[in-house]
Amino acid sequence: MATGRKIKISEYLETLPPEFFLRDTVTVARELLGVTLVRRLEDGTVLSGPIVETEAYTQDDPACHAFRGKTPRCSVMFGPGGFAYVYFIYGMYNCLNVVTEAEHTAGAVLIRAIGAEGTNGPGKLCREWSIDRSHNGVNLMDAGSPLWLSKSSSTSSEDVEVSTRIGLSVAQDRPWRFTVRNHPSVSVGGSKRNSKPRVANS
């Protein structure tokens, strides 16, 4: 059964503008913390939760699906930012990503966790909220979509932790994972970094 805060949809109709997503991926990954992910289920139930853990992936990143170029699987990553990229892994898990950057430049932010019960991990989030490949390419800037991002207050720098990404065999040293400090939904792992992360493609 899907979990999360059931809401009045009128509270979350203000979405993020295209300009928010058409920036470098690392910046977007940091600034997505605190943004509300909203999911409308087929029965009309609407769930929401703040994003508390993200990871950035860029076209020049060996850990990114787009590293070797455009394929049917990752083609949505080469479109403009603000759309969903959902992929299937290990024969059992879906993972939700937010496409970033301008059209023709691939980039995406993996949503690893939100502040809702049972969503601490990208596979768990998609399972609990019934997010699958049918949502690949969904417009996250449209409150009429089954999945969108609602404008909310940004997370203060004091509440953000920067660390390396989790579960990778390549590009393990990039400090491109962002988490809300001490939040119970955040995954365990990653090497903490105190320095400001390098902006992608800089």
Summary of the structure (lengths in Angstrom):
residues: 202
radius of gyration: 15.4
end to end distance: 43.2
largest distance: 45.4
contacts: 674
relative contact order: 0.24
helix: 16%
strand: 29%
